[in-house]
């Protein structure tokens, strides 16, 4: 059937009809809020590159969790901002490092009211800023697996509900899975960053966690955005090694990857609406070039429409407030 018998605008003529036929929804339960944990007490340090986001000491993380729970946000992603660093990130394997301490405090206060996803990587804890142990001027894959699995076990023993390895080392899911299982943590899920591109969208995040590279870049382990099909093998590897969901990062410029992953794999997909995406919208809104709420929602709906099951986003609080009022 064609025009004029068929008029596609009939399904757009008023708000109620549009709501009736729309098939993409964002719920508060879809939102995962990233938190940057730093050392000290009563610290709330605004991150210059991420307006509205803060480095929080453990006591203020507890306060933030209280606010999130009241809004209906039940999932957080923890990143460590450590003053203590070494050459290979072993400092993060200690139960006395900042993230395990904070996880214990959250669990003591909230039990299972909030889901703790712990980012698992070495870049915040290495003196050189890379994601693992440097040998011959490059991150050594197999040596890095040792500290990753050790750090992961420490995080789980502290009470982490989920591990999210973000390092992009080959074989990390299998090594972490084996370590957890051998220590009685076979129920703990692993949500790896299966698809993580070497992206300029991470700039504000690097400032947030104080991770600056002394030499080189991360292109030998993070993915090349000029490659079309590499992501398929990355996801297949992680699934075969025992992952339980996958994370794709960044999101906005990689909606095609999210969509293709949805088509090819029967596994939950979490998209990371990253710092650079957040900062661009904030900057444009401050200059009165865009409506911040409308543009943010358009981006998040696009991510869900592409196939994401959940979204890691710095806008989680604002969106939860809006959805609650709605």
Protein Blocks (a to p, Z undefined) as FASTA:
>chain_A
ZZfkbcfklmmmbmklmmmmpcbdcdfklpccdddddedehiacddfklghiacddfklm
mmmmmmmmmnopabdcdddddfbdcfkopmmmpckbmklmmmmmmmmmnommbccddddd
fklmcfnlpabdceehiacfklmmmmmmmmmmmmmmnopabdcdfklpghklmmmmmmmm
mnopambccdddfbacddfklmmmmmmnopacfbhcfklmmccfkbfklmmmmmmmmmmn
opabdcdddfklmmmmmmmmmmmpccdddddddfklmmmmmmmmmnopacfklmmmmmmm
mmmmnopabdcdfklmmmmmmmmmZZ
